[in-house]
């Protein structure tokens, strides 16, 4: 569902060539989110509260499982910095973002 929504947003923004920098910022932020890896993998907590192990499974020609340490702090800091840049570029306030989240939550 997310991919469909972001694709629609990209296509609407692309109608105006002046939006290319904003589209690039959005794409960078989506990439940094590593959404698929975190959603489709398994995250296990280690003794350190900031360190996790990310287990990924892929099936192409063969079934493959990999495990790697996942330090959430740098990942989250980098992602949140990208979010801040996108919000500033599109003049979105925290209230705008909160209201959007509340509108989605109202349908839950």
N, C-alpha and C positions, 0 to 999 in steps of 0.2 A: 504494500500500500504506500509506503514512504516513497519508493522509487517513482511511482506514478505521480504523486503530488509534486515532488521536486522537479520532475520532467515538465509538468505543466507550468510550474513557476519559471523554469528556464525558458520555455517557449514564449511565455507572455513577456518576460523581460527582454528577450531577444528581438522583439518587434521594434525596439528603439536601440540603435547601435550604441548610444551613450551609456547603456546599461551593461556593456561588456565587462568593465571592471567589477561591478557588483556580482555578475554571474561568476566570474573567476574567483571572487572571494567566497561565494557560496560553495562552489565546487571544492575549493581547498578545505573549507570547514567540514563538508560532508566526508571528504577523504580522510581527514584527521580523526573523525569520529570512529573510524573502523567499525562501522555499524554491523556489518555482516559477521566479522570475526567475533565480536562480543555477543551477538545474538545467537549465532549458530554454533558457538563453541561452549565449552564448560569452563567455569572459573572456580578454582579451588583456593581457599584462603590458607596461607601459611602462618606460622607463629607471629611474624611481623604484620601488624594491621594494615600496612601500606603495600605489602607484597602479596601477589596472587600468582597462581599458575594458570595459564590459559591453555586448555586442551582443545586442539582443532582436529576435526576429522574431514578428510576429503575422499571423494570417490570419483576417480577418473578411470584409468585403466585398471587400477587396483585400489583397495581400501588402505588409507594411510592415516596414521594418528601421530600428531606431534605435540610436544609439551614445551612451553617456554615460560620463563618468569615474566610476570606482568606487573611492573611498578606503576600503580595507578596515578600517583601524584604528578609525575611529569606529563603523562598522557592527558590527565584532566586539566592541568595548567595550560598546556598547549591548545587543547580544544577550547577552553573557556576564553583564551586570548583571541582565538579566531572568531568565536561567537561575538565578543565585544567589538571587533573590527566590523563584522557584518552589521551588527545593530547600529553602530555609528554611521556606517555608509548609507544605510537605508533609513536613518533617523528614527529608529525604533527605540522606545523607552522601555524600561523594566515593566511599567504598567501595561504597555501594549502586549508584551510577551506574556505577562501574568493573565491578562484578560483573554488572550487567545487560548492559553492552557485551561482556564476556567470554562470557556465555551466548549472545549472538547470534553472536559470532565463532566459537564452538564448532560452530555449524551450517554455517559457511561451507565 
